[in-house]
């Protein structure tokens, strides 16, 4: 197996002018208007006015750094996504949501060069190509879209160019999930694309029987390693932004069952918290006839981790740099 680390080209950033600054971001849904109902928009406006100091802090950050400013001008709703009721995690307060948003972008600004940050904001970046069989499997990373509430960054598994599985995450301070860790990667989406069961099944069989969710989880561990982050946390099904009681079993399978099967307990705060490096079940607990297959799967996931770490170390050698106190 040969893995290729790559960085895709992106669309040129638009030309900015002073007239592009819009003082009423709260009322402008912009590029994601399809997700904004009148009721949702009304709630966003109200929370913006009742948390005006927080919103000013968000705007100051976005207007201070060119990569964020450029993205804001073309996507004015970017400034107020944290004001949506179920942004990132169901049950978070406005203060918690704002803290997550601010920490994430301050962290990216401290770690990534402007060129890579622009690529990540504007278009998905190919971080790993895995040529297996007759198909092309690629892991990409970029701004979460169009489901903007489910995380700031998304890792995708693409099969022949089409996204079939998504893991969305945000870099946040540990306190928001009641962790003692200084910072964590918070997983808030781990789902297959609707209608993509055939390529998902094919990818699992082709990629050493490693399912897409496990593959992306391994990739995220590699990213955490590059950032010097020692813990990953994940939402439970009922805390996911789009949780619905009618689909409770599906959410439980996608989140709770996945992490429970890995041997990860759920904390009192409702998050699955994973110290890194993640220790899988000892081989002594694996049935005798499955040990060789398990070793192969683990070796493959380890290659994925190392490749993703290597990508960031190549394009962002200072990614482990922490925020100033």
C-alpha positions as CSV (number, residue, x, y, z in Angstrom):
1,X,0.0,0.0,0.0
2,X,1.3,3.5,-0.9
3,X,0.0,6.6,0.8
4,X,0.5,10.0,-0.7
5,X,0.3,13.2,1.4
6,X,-0.9,16.1,-0.7
7,X,-2.3,19.6,-0.5
8,X,-4.9,20.7,-3.1
9,X,-5.1,24.0,-4.8
10,X,-7.9,26.3,-3.8
11,X,-10.0,29.0,-5.4
12,X,-8.4,32.4,-5.3
13,X,-9.7,34.6,-2.5
14,X,-11.9,37.5,-3.5
15,X,-10.8,41.1,-3.7
16,X,-11.7,42.9,-0.5
17,X,-12.8,46.5,-0.2
18,X,-13.8,48.7,2.7
19,X,-17.4,48.6,1.5
20,X,-17.4,44.8,2.0
21,X,-17.6,45.3,5.8
22,X,-21.2,44.8,6.9
23,X,-22.2,46.0,10.4
24,X,-25.4,44.0,10.5
25,X,-24.0,40.4,10.3
26,X,-26.7,39.1,12.6
27,X,-29.4,39.7,10.0
28,X,-27.6,38.3,7.0
29,X,-27.8,34.5,6.4
30,X,-25.5,34.7,3.4
31,X,-24.2,31.6,1.8
32,X,-26.1,29.2,4.1
33,X,-29.5,30.8,3.8
34,X,-31.2,27.4,3.3
35,X,-30.6,26.5,6.9
36,X,-32.1,29.7,8.4
37,X,-35.8,29.7,9.2
38,X,-37.5,32.9,10.4
39,X,-37.7,31.4,13.9
40,X,-34.1,30.4,13.9
41,X,-33.0,33.8,12.6
42,X,-35.1,35.6,15.2
43,X,-33.4,33.6,18.0
44,X,-30.0,34.4,16.6
45,X,-30.8,38.1,16.5
46,X,-32.1,38.1,20.0
47,X,-29.1,36.2,21.4
48,X,-26.8,38.6,19.6
49,X,-28.3,41.6,21.2
50,X,-28.4,40.1,24.6
51,X,-24.7,39.0,24.3
52,X,-23.5,42.1,22.5
53,X,-20.1,42.2,24.3
54,X,-19.4,38.6,23.3
55,X,-20.4,39.3,19.7
56,X,-18.1,42.3,19.6
57,X,-15.2,40.0,20.8
58,X,-16.0,37.6,18.0
59,X,-16.1,40.3,15.4
60,X,-12.8,41.8,16.6
61,X,-11.1,38.4,16.1
62,X,-12.6,37.9,12.7
63,X,-11.8,41.4,11.5
64,X,-8.2,41.4,12.8
65,X,-6.8,38.5,10.8
66,X,-7.0,38.5,6.9
67,X,-7.8,34.8,6.4
68,X,-10.8,35.1,8.7
69,X,-11.8,38.5,7.4
70,X,-11.8,37.3,3.8
71,X,-14.0,34.4,4.7
72,X,-16.3,36.6,6.7
73,X,-16.9,39.0,3.9
74,X,-18.1,36.2,1.6
75,X,-20.0,34.4,4.4
76,X,-21.4,37.0,6.8
77,X,-23.3,34.4,8.8
78,X,-19.9,33.0,9.9
79,X,-19.9,35.6,12.6
80,X,-23.1,34.5,14.3
81,X,-23.1,30.7,13.8
82,X,-22.3,30.3,17.6
83,X,-25.6,32.1,18.3
84,X,-27.6,29.2,16.9
85,X,-29.3,27.2,19.6
86,X,-27.7,23.8,18.9
87,X,-24.3,24.9,17.6
88,X,-21.8,22.1,18.3
89,X,-23.6,20.5,21.2
90,X,-27.2,20.4,22.3
91,X,-27.4,22.1,25.7
92,X,-24.3,24.4,25.5
93,X,-24.9,27.9,26.7
94,X,-24.2,30.9,24.5
95,X,-21.1,31.6,26.6
96,X,-19.8,28.0,26.0
97,X,-20.5,28.1,22.3
98,X,-18.7,31.4,22.0
99,X,-15.8,30.1,24.0
100,X,-15.5,27.1,21.6
101,X,-15.7,29.3,18.5
102,X,-13.1,31.8,19.7
103,X,-10.7,29.2,21.1
104,X,-10.8,27.2,17.8
105,X,-9.9,30.1,15.6
106,X,-7.3,31.5,17.9
107,X,-5.7,28.1,18.0
108,X,-5.7,27.8,14.2
109,X,-4.3,31.3,13.9
110,X,-1.5,30.4,16.3
111,X,-0.6,27.1,14.5
112,X,-1.3,27.3,10.8
113,X,0.4,29.5,8.2
114,X,-2.1,31.9,6.5
115,X,-1.8,29.9,3.2
116,X,-3.0,26.7,4.8
117,X,-5.7,28.4,6.9
118,X,-7.1,30.0,3.8
119,X,-7.2,26.7,2.0
120,X,-8.9,25.1,4.9
121,X,-11.6,27.8,5.1
122,X,-12.2,28.2,1.4
123,X,-12.0,24.6,0.1
124,X,-11.3,21.1,1.2
125,X,-7.6,20.1,1.4
126,X,-6.5,16.6,0.4
127,X,-4.3,15.4,3.2
128,X,-3.9,11.7,2.3
129,X,-4.4,9.6,-0.8
130,X,-4.8,5.9,-0.4
131,X,-4.7,4.1,-3.8
132,X,-6.2,0.6,-3.2
133,X,-7.6,-1.6,-5.9
134,X,-9.3,0.2,-8.8
135,X,-10.6,3.1,-6.7
136,X,-9.1,6.2,-5.3
137,X,-9.6,6.8,-1.6
138,X,-8.8,10.3,-0.3
139,X,-9.0,11.9,3.1
140,X,-9.7,15.6,3.0
141,X,-10.1,18.3,5.6
142,X,-11.9,21.6,5.4
143,X,-14.5,23.9,6.9
144,X,-17.7,22.1,7.8
145,X,-20.3,22.8,5.2
146,X,-23.2,22.8,4.6
147,X,-24.0,21.6,8.1
148,X,-22.3,24.5,9.7
149,X,-23.6,23.8,13.3
150,X,-22.0,20.4,13.6
151,X,-18.3,21.4,14.0
152,X,-15.8,23.9,12.6
153,X,-13.6,21.4,10.7
154,X,-14.6,18.2,8.9
155,X,-12.5,15.2,7.9
156,X,-14.0,13.4,4.9
157,X,-13.5,10.0,3.3
158,X,-13.9,10.4,-0.4
159,X,-14.3,7.4,-2.8
160,X,-13.6,8.4,-6.4
161,X,-14.1,12.1,-5.4
162,X,-17.4,11.6,-3.7
163,X,-17.7,12.2,0.1
164,X,-19.1,9.0,1.8
165,X,-18.3,9.6,5.5
166,X,-17.8,12.7,7.7
167,X,-16.1,13.4,11.0
168,X,-16.6,17.0,12.3
169,X,-14.5,18.4,15.1
170,X,-13.5,21.6,16.9
171,X,-10.5,22.5,18.9
172,X,-11.8,23.7,22.3
173,X,-10.7,24.3,25.9
174,X,-11.0,21.2,28.0
175,X,-13.2,22.9,30.6
176,X,-16.2,22.9,28.3
177,X,-16.5,19.1,28.6
178,X,-15.5,19.1,32.3
179,X,-12.0,17.8,31.4
180,X,-8.7,18.8,33.2
181,X,-6.9,18.8,29.8
182,X,-5.9,22.2,28.6
183,X,-7.4,21.6,25.2
184,X,-9.2,18.8,23.4
185,X,-10.5,17.9,19.9
186,X,-14.3,17.7,20.3
187,X,-16.0,15.3,17.9
188,X,-19.6,16.5,17.1
189,X,-20.4,14.6,14.0
190,X,-19.5,11.1,12.9
191,X,-21.9,10.0,10.1
192,X,-22.1,8.3,6.8
193,X,-23.5,10.3,3.9
194,X,-27.1,9.3,3.1
195,X,-27.3,6.9,0.2
196,X,-23.6,6.1,0.3
197,X,-23.9,2.6,1.8
198,X,-22.5,0.8,-1.3
199,X,-19.2,2.8,-1.4
200,X,-18.9,2.7,2.4
201,X,-19.2,-1.1,2.3
202,X,-16.7,-1.3,-0.5
203,X,-14.3,1.1,1.2
204,X,-14.4,-1.1,4.4
205,X,-13.6,-4.3,2.5
206,X,-10.9,-2.7,0.5
207,X,-9.2,-0.7,3.3
208,X,-8.2,-3.7,5.4
209,X,-11.7,-4.1,6.9
210,X,-11.3,-0.8,8.7
211,X,-14.7,1.0,8.7
212,X,-14.8,4.6,7.6
213,X,-15.6,5.9,11.1
214,X,-12.6,4.1,12.5
215,X,-10.5,5.3,9.7
216,X,-11.4,9.0,10.3
217,X,-11.0,8.5,14.0
218,X,-7.5,7.3,13.4
219,X,-6.8,10.3,11.1
220,X,-8.1,12.6,13.9
221,X,-5.6,11.1,16.3
222,X,-2.9,12.0,13.9
223,X,-4.1,15.6,13.8
224,X,-4.2,15.7,17.6
225,X,-0.6,14.5,17.7
226,X,0.5,17.2,15.4
227,X,-1.2,19.8,17.5
228,X,0.2,18.4,20.7
229,X,-3.3,17.7,22.0
230,X,-3.6,14.9,24.6
231,X,-7.4,14.2,24.6
232,X,-10.3,13.7,22.3
233,X,-13.9,14.0,23.4
234,X,-17.0,13.1,21.5
235,X,-20.7,13.8,22.0
236,X,-23.2,11.1,22.8
237,X,-26.1,10.6,20.4
238,X,-28.6,12.7,22.4
239,X,-26.1,15.7,22.5
240,X,-25.6,15.8,18.7
241,X,-26.9,19.0,17.1
242,X,-29.5,17.3,14.9
243,X,-30.6,14.6,17.3
244,X,-34.2,13.5,17.0
245,X,-36.1,11.1,19.2
246,X,-37.5,9.4,16.1
247,X,-34.0,8.5,15.1
248,X,-32.7,7.8,18.6
249,X,-31.4,4.3,17.6
250,X,-29.4,5.6,14.7
251,X,-27.7,8.2,16.8
252,X,-27.0,5.7,19.5
253,X,-25.4,3.4,17.0
254,X,-23.3,6.1,15.4
255,X,-21.9,7.6,18.6
256,X,-22.6,5.7,21.8
257,X,-22.1,2.2,20.4
258,X,-19.0,3.2,18.4
259,X,-17.1,4.6,21.3
260,X,-18.4,2.0,23.8
261,X,-17.2,-0.8,21.5
262,X,-13.8,0.8,21.7
263,X,-13.9,0.5,25.4
264,X,-14.4,4.3,26.1
265,X,-16.7,5.1,29.0
266,X,-19.1,8.1,29.0
267,X,-18.3,10.8,31.5
268,X,-20.8,12.2,33.9
269,X,-21.0,15.3,31.7
270,X,-22.2,13.1,28.8
271,X,-19.1,13.0,26.7
272,X,-16.9,10.1,25.6
273,X,-13.4,11.2,26.6
274,X,-10.3,9.5,25.1
275,X,-6.8,10.1,26.5
276,X,-4.1,10.0,23.8
277,X,-2.3,8.0,22.7
278,X,-5.4,5.8,22.6
279,X,-4.9,2.3,23.9
280,X,-7.0,-0.3,22.1
281,X,-8.1,-3.5,23.8
282,X,-5.1,-5.8,24.5
283,X,-4.8,-8.6,21.9
284,X,-5.4,-11.1,24.7
285,X,-9.1,-10.1,24.6
286,X,-9.3,-10.8,20.9
287,X,-10.4,-14.2,19.8
288,X,-7.6,-16.4,18.6
289,X,-8.8,-16.7,15.0
290,X,-9.0,-12.9,14.7
291,X,-5.7,-11.8,16.1
292,X,-3.8,-11.7,12.7
293,X,-6.6,-9.7,11.1
294,X,-6.8,-7.3,14.1
295,X,-3.0,-6.7,13.9
296,X,-3.3,-5.8,10.3
297,X,-6.2,-3.4,10.9
298,X,-4.3,-1.7,13.7
299,X,-1.1,-1.4,11.6
300,X,-3.2,0.2,8.8
301,X,-4.8,2.7,11.2
302,X,-1.3,3.5,12.6
303,X,-0.2,4.4,9.1
304,X,-3.2,6.7,8.7
305,X,-2.3,8.4,12.0
306,X,1.3,8.9,11.1
307,X,0.5,10.2,7.6
308,X,-2.0,12.8,8.9
309,X,0.6,13.9,11.5
310,X,3.2,14.2,8.8
311,X,0.9,16.3,6.6
312,X,0.5,19.0,9.3
313,X,4.2,18.8,10.3
314,X,5.1,19.4,6.6
315,X,2.7,22.4,6.0
316,X,2.4,23.6,9.6
317,X,5.6,22.7,11.5
318,X,4.5,24.9,14.5
319,X,1.0,23.3,14.8
320,X,1.8,22.2,18.4
321,X,2.3,25.8,19.5
322,X,-0.2,26.7,22.3
323,X,-2.2,29.8,22.7
324,X,-0.6,32.5,24.9
325,X,-1.8,32.7,28.4
